[in-house]
Amino acid sequence: MAPSNLPESTTPAEVPAPYGTGPASAATTPASSAGKPISRVRIHHLQQAKDNGGRFAMLTAYEQYTAEIFDQAGIEVLLVGDSASNNVFGNETSLPVTVDELLPLTRAVSRAAKRALIVADLPFGSYEVSPGHAVATGVRFLKEGLAHAVKIEGGAYYADTVKAMVQAGIPVMAHIGFTPQSEHSLGGYRVQGRGDDAQRLVDDALALQDAGAFSVLMEMVPTETAATVDAALRVPTVGIGAGNTTTGQVLVWQDMAGLRGGKMAKFVKQYADLRTTLSGAAAAFGEDVRSGQFPGPEHSF
């Protein structure tokens, strides 16, 4: 288990759950090098990173194996993103994915990750009607999906929505800048917050923070604008294509690990080439089957 990059906590240690923890127990909780159970990353740990100049990493995850791997690698936050629409369900955009499609993915990730904070995206159409609509959807992701927090897209207009969700006990990460669910109204994939538009993002971020958002994610925002937003906020920021001044950074894991083909966005850094690795493995398996080399005696009863 890789150590966390979060600063040492200055808050009292978390005590065991007073009402039991269900079938999971300390025996199944990952242990640190000192042999003690590793505590769950909480939203106040992200705030401590902001306060103390630390940083944290965030990756998407959509099923148990990547969730387990990233969790054990020390990734502090896992996002069950509506990007599953593109990266799991084969849609061209994030718009078609539904709550009922994302809930099982969220459950799988939440069950597999023993330490990371699990954030679930509220998909397009699941929160926009009213604050009550958003609360109802958020409750489903915490109750049925076992998520620890949710993320919604939009600026100051959604401040009342965020406030209602937080008051209902649903931690909210806000998402500003380029918001993929609004790609049609934004005129496609375009950098947000250039020039005079920078102040709008600052105003959006402040309104969402004041409404109770525990973090603000910025996507496809110029570095200077992102730095201005980050400096204006008390809460931690997360960047994706927003420079290196944010407290956290997030990438879609299939982009980060080189599983997806095609042209990558400018802000993506690939840390592996899983597409080539898996392609080679599948081709070798197919050749062994066709030539009769698999299964061999060692693979037979």
Secondary structure in CASP SS format (residue, H / E / C, confidence):
PFRMAT SS
TARGET T0000
AUTHOR 0000-0000-0000
METHOD secondary structure of the structure
MODEL  1
M C 1.00
A C 1.00
P C 1.00
S C 1.00
N C 1.00
L C 1.00
P C 1.00
E C 1.00
S C 1.00
T C 1.00
T C 1.00
P C 1.00
A C 1.00
E C 1.00
V C 1.00
P C 1.00
A C 1.00
P C 1.00
Y C 1.00
G C 1.00
T C 1.00
G C 1.00
P C 1.00
A C 1.00
S C 1.00
A H 1.00
A H 1.00
T H 1.00
T C 1.00
P C 1.00
A E 1.00
S C 1.00
S C 1.00
A C 1.00
G C 1.00
K C 1.00
P E 1.00
I C 1.00
S C 1.00
R C 1.00
V C 1.00
R C 1.00
I H 1.00
H H 1.00
H H 1.00
L H 1.00
Q H 1.00
Q H 1.00
A H 1.00
K H 1.00
D H 1.00
N H 1.00
G C 1.00
G C 1.00
R C 1.00
F E 1.00
A E 1.00
M E 1.00
L E 1.00
T E 1.00
A C 1.00
Y C 1.00
E C 1.00
Q H 1.00
Y H 1.00
T H 1.00
A H 1.00
E H 1.00
I H 1.00
F H 1.00
D H 1.00
Q H 1.00
A C 1.00
G C 1.00
I C 1.00
E C 1.00
V E 1.00
L E 1.00
L E 1.00
V E 1.00
G C 1.00
D C 1.00
S C 1.00
A H 1.00
S H 1.00
N H 1.00
N H 1.00
V C 1.00
F C 1.00
G C 1.00
N C 1.00
E C 1.00
T C 1.00
S C 1.00
L C 1.00
P C 1.00
V C 1.00
T C 1.00
V H 1.00
D H 1.00
E H 1.00
L H 1.00
L H 1.00
P H 1.00
L H 1.00
T H 1.00
R H 1.00
A H 1.00
V H 1.00
S H 1.00
R H 1.00
A H 1.00
A C 1.00
K C 1.00
R C 1.00
A C 1.00
L E 1.00
I E 1.00
V E 1.00
A E 1.00
D E 1.00
L C 1.00
P C 1.00
F C 1.00
G C 1.00
S C 1.00
Y C 1.00
E C 1.00
V C 1.00
S C 1.00
P H 1.00
G H 1.00
H H 1.00
A H 1.00
V H 1.00
A H 1.00
T H 1.00
G H 1.00
V H 1.00
R H 1.00
F H 1.00
L H 1.00
K H 1.00
E C 1.00
G C 1.00
L C 1.00
A C 1.00
H C 1.00
A E 1.00
V E 1.00
K E 1.00
I E 1.00
E E 1.00
G C 1.00
G C 1.00
A H 1.00
Y H 1.00
Y H 1.00
A H 1.00
D H 1.00
T H 1.00
V H 1.00
K H 1.00
A H 1.00
M H 1.00
V H 1.00
Q H 1.00
A C 1.00
G C 1.00
I C 1.00
P C 1.00
V E 1.00
M E 1.00
A E 1.00
H E 1.00
I E 1.00
G E 1.00
F C 1.00
T C 1.00
P H 1.00
Q H 1.00
S H 1.00
E H 1.00
H H 1.00
S H 1.00
L H 1.00
G C 1.00
G C 1.00
Y C 1.00
R C 1.00
V C 1.00
Q C 1.00
G C 1.00
R C 1.00
G H 1.00
D H 1.00
D H 1.00
A H 1.00
Q H 1.00
R H 1.00
L H 1.00
V H 1.00
D H 1.00
D H 1.00
A H 1.00
L H 1.00
A H 1.00
L H 1.00
Q H 1.00
D H 1.00
A H 1.00
G C 1.00
A C 1.00
F C 1.00
S E 1.00
V E 1.00
L E 1.00
M E 1.00
E E 1.00
M C 1.00
V C 1.00
P C 1.00
T H 1.00
E H 1.00
T H 1.00
A H 1.00
A H 1.00
T H 1.00
V H 1.00
D H 1.00
A H 1.00
A H 1.00
L C 1.00
R C 1.00
V C 1.00
P C 1.00
T E 1.00
V E 1.00
G E 1.00
I E 1.00
G C 1.00
A C 1.00
G C 1.00
N C 1.00
T C 1.00
T C 1.00
T C 1.00
G E 1.00
Q E 1.00
V E 1.00
L E 1.00
V C 1.00
W H 1.00
Q H 1.00
D H 1.00
M H 1.00
A C 1.00
G C 1.00
L C 1.00
R C 1.00
G C 1.00
G C 1.00
K C 1.00
M C 1.00
A C 1.00
K C 1.00
F C 1.00
V C 1.00
K C 1.00
Q C 1.00
Y C 1.00
A C 1.00
D C 1.00
L H 1.00
R H 1.00
T H 1.00
T H 1.00
L H 1.00
S H 1.00
G H 1.00
A H 1.00
A H 1.00
A H 1.00
A H 1.00
F H 1.00
G H 1.00
E H 1.00
D H 1.00
V H 1.00
R H 1.00
S H 1.00
G C 1.00
Q C 1.00
F C 1.00
P C 1.00
G C 1.00
P H 1.00
E H 1.00
H H 1.00
S C 1.00
F C 1.00
END
